Amino acid sequence: MRKQKVRKQGDIVFIEWIDSINNPGWNYKHECTVEVAYCQTVGFFVGETEDAICTALSRNCQEGVSPFADLINIPKCSVKNIRNL
């Protein structure tokens, strides 16, 4: 088994992952497709659990204020690749 990289809060990461696609409203049979969205996210690593990885779009370096903004939690089952930048 491959050794998992240890990341620390604030590291900049690049994540390639798969997301679901929603086709709202009524669709004719010929309009129905089975597909997924291939996504890429670059952000500040906030943390992770057994199930998800959390990144932030912005980081505040000022003492005494909330350090991260615009969080996204990506399910690990959707992640295809992750690396530090």
C-alpha positions as CSV (number, residue, x, y, z in Angstrom):
1,M,0.0,0.0,0.0
2,R,1.2,3.5,-0.9
3,K,2.2,5.7,2.0
4,Q,-0.2,8.7,2.3
5,K,1.4,12.1,2.3
6,V,1.0,14.1,5.4
7,R,-0.5,17.6,4.7
8,K,-0.6,20.5,7.1
9,Q,-3.2,23.2,7.4
10,G,-2.5,26.0,4.9
11,D,-0.7,23.9,2.3
12,I,-1.7,24.6,-1.2
13,V,-3.2,21.5,-2.9
14,F,-4.3,20.5,-6.4
15,I,-7.2,18.0,-6.4
16,E,-8.7,16.2,-9.4
17,W,-12.1,14.7,-8.6
18,I,-15.4,13.6,-10.1
19,D,-18.7,15.2,-9.3
20,S,-22.3,14.5,-10.2
21,I,-24.2,16.3,-12.9
22,N,-27.8,17.4,-12.5
23,N,-30.2,17.8,-15.5
24,P,-33.1,19.8,-14.1
25,G,-36.6,19.6,-15.4
26,W,-38.2,17.1,-17.7
27,N,-36.0,15.4,-20.3
28,Y,-36.9,13.4,-23.5
29,K,-35.3,10.0,-23.7
30,H,-32.8,11.2,-26.3
31,E,-31.7,14.0,-24.0
32,C,-30.9,11.7,-21.1
33,T,-27.2,11.1,-20.7
34,V,-25.2,9.2,-18.1
35,E,-22.1,11.2,-17.4
36,V,-20.1,12.8,-14.6
37,A,-18.2,16.1,-14.3
38,Y,-14.4,16.0,-14.1
39,C,-13.3,18.8,-11.7
40,Q,-10.0,20.4,-10.6
41,T,-9.7,22.4,-7.4
42,V,-6.8,24.4,-6.2
43,G,-7.0,25.7,-2.6
44,F,-5.6,25.9,0.9
45,F,-5.7,22.6,2.7
46,V,-7.9,23.0,5.8
47,G,-8.2,19.4,7.0
48,E,-9.5,15.9,6.3
49,T,-11.5,13.1,7.8
50,E,-11.8,9.5,6.7
51,D,-14.6,10.5,4.3
52,A,-13.7,14.0,3.0
53,I,-11.0,16.6,2.2
54,C,-11.7,20.3,3.0
55,T,-10.0,23.1,1.1
56,A,-10.5,26.9,1.2
57,L,-10.4,29.4,-1.6
58,S,-9.0,32.2,0.6
59,R,-6.8,32.4,3.7
60,N,-6.5,35.4,6.1
61,C,-3.1,35.8,7.6
62,Q,-4.2,38.4,10.3
63,E,-4.2,37.2,13.9
64,G,-7.5,36.8,15.7
65,V,-9.8,36.5,12.7
66,S,-11.3,33.5,11.0
67,P,-8.4,32.0,9.0
68,F,-10.3,30.5,6.0
69,A,-13.1,31.5,3.7
70,D,-15.2,29.7,1.0
71,L,-14.7,26.1,2.1
72,I,-15.4,23.1,-0.1
73,N,-15.6,19.5,1.2
74,I,-14.8,16.9,-1.4
75,P,-15.8,13.3,-0.7
76,K,-12.6,11.1,-0.8
77,C,-14.5,8.5,-2.8
78,S,-14.6,11.2,-5.6
79,V,-10.9,12.1,-5.5
80,K,-8.8,10.7,-8.3
81,N,-5.5,12.6,-7.5
82,I,-4.2,15.1,-4.9
83,R,-0.9,16.7,-4.7
84,N,0.8,19.6,-2.9
85,L,1.8,22.6,-5.0
